[in-house]
């Protein structure tokens, strides 16, 4: 039977402090993400059809499973992806190489891409995520509700995520309160573009 576990962060809880405070990071990782893992394991224990399956397989065929599997499987996948997209403020640089060229081609410029991504995050009603995906070899910006993601067979726009930002209030409320646009604007300073570039190359 599959047993999913909480991944360790690739940095300390206070590493992103100028953008995301240490208390938020600790609570988000050790409480919220842990809860998704625990509840997903409960779903697996209760459904033999889930047992032995990799998380990616579950996500890709999420319509076959319960709402609890969708919410908690998505929560586990999304957060595991999210943590690794970030690095200490000011150390992530900017996109370069093929990714930078793809951003310019798809959106006109890096700044326009950020504006469109932020708009997707602000415009996501309630809780959810904003994403840059590769679809048919091209970059697109989409958003999903709750813990859905573009890999799910239920997604309105399907593609391979290369970047995603969590716009649930638990991701930012202690530092930014209800100012989701401020959080989205600040978040770019902790994006690890080397990781995003690797996701882009793998998605092609």
Secondary structure, 3 states (H helix, E strand, C coil): CCCCCCCCCCCCCCCCCCCCCHHHHHHHHHHHHHHHHHHHHHHHHHCCCCCCCCHHHHHHCHHHCCHHHHHHHHHHHHHHHHHCCECCCCCCCCCCHHHHHHHHHHHCCHHHHHHHHHHHHHHCCCCEEEEEEEECCEEEEEEEECCCCCCCCCCCCCCEEEEEEECCHHHCHHHHCCCHHHHHHHHHHHECHHHHHHHHHHHC
